[in-house]
Amino acid sequence: MAEQPLREWNTGLFDCFEEASSCCYGFWCCPCLACTVSGRFGENSCLPLCDLCGPASVALCGIPLIAPPVAVTLRSSIRSRYGIKGSICKDIAISCCCLTCSWCQMYREIKDLNKNRVAIINNQPVPVVMMAQPPMTMIQHGVIVTSQ
């Protein structure tokens, strides 16, 4: 199996204003955006809430003291699944310093990939196989009778 070369993200980390709707969604309700990203990626939609309630929620001057594990893991998983360049060190740094922008970038990436997904629907009729009823055997007055 030939490996595909790694590619860049479809949008930059600070390209929020390229698509204002994702920027507004992330700015006004980042937890909701994070849950949307998680759900669209195939994970539990409530998973990002663990970052809000756990030790990663403790911050100094807006920078988390502990890397938000869900954000880092999802970012790394998205990169891995879609063949995007990067490293776990960059994922940690971005998730610590620019968490909202990171979620917005992941949201745009998944949105773009789902937009380009093609659904193939087969409209062929399903063949119906009719089977003959098996012969019925019963006993009448001590005689075995078989009907077709």
Secondary structure by P-SEA (a helix, b strand, c coil): cccccccccccccccccccaaaaaaaaacaaaaaaaaaaaaccccccccccccccccccccccccccaaaaaaaaaaaaaaacccccaaaaaaaaaccaaaaaaaaaaaaaaaaaabbbbbbccccbbbbbcccbbbbbcccbbbbcc
